[in-house]
Amino acid sequence: MLGINEILSKLINKDKLEEEDKFKILRLKQIDPNIGQYLASILNNLYIKVAGEYEGSLLELMQEEKLDGWCWETTESAIIFFNNEDYIERGYLNLDEKCPNYYHSWICFHFNNNDYIFDPSLNLLCLKEDYYKVFAVKIKGLVKAQDVKDELIKNWYKPKIINPQKEKILYILKKYFNADFLDEITIEAEEDANTPFYRNNSGYKVELEDGQIRKLTVHYYYKC
């Protein structure tokens, strides 16, 4: 593993940086120390289950690097708790020569007069300008937090067809088999990078208060 002096030497000599170098640069850059506390407070009511393999809070799973490969699902889950004008970006990152067009999504948010990137799948939190510079970002799509919240609430309130026979079966499954997934809703994901739910295959359990999402449990499923 290269130290910071070796990375600086590469930068000075204009040598190509490897993926590991880029991550180290972003993680070593100092940012507002209050951001961690801010994220912990707003994401406190988000609970994630990853394909029946892991579960916990977003920040716990992020630090354990359990969210790699779940960028669409995780950004769409987390953005619910950010300010309405914060947003998800979807596009390409130049990680290194082997992976110059890594298709990915991340969250952009404003805090204390600065714009930051929160990238839970890659376990990164940094200034937006640094993220853009290091990864030579190419944007394909963008969606605001307000649009994701509205779409989730709309789907949660969708009327469900009542079938007495089906209701009886569901009751038995819930009572005797602890089938929590039966209380979830799924949202049909689209192939437009500017839509709220994109390439997503999750189940959502929503708790609302005064029409606002106060708690969210999200279950990520592998696509069949």
Secondary structure, DSSP 4 states (H G I P E B T S, - for coil): ---HHHHHHHHHTTPPPPHHHHHHHHHHS---TTHHHHHHHHTTTEEEEETTTEEEEHHHHHHTT--TT-HHHHHHHHGGGS-TT-EEEEEEE---SS-S-EEEEEEEEEETTEEEEEETTTTEEEEHHHHHHHHT-EEEEEEEHHHHHHHHHHHHTS-----HHHHHHHHHHHHHH--GGGG-EE---BS-TTSSSBS--EEEEEEEETTEEEEEEEEE----
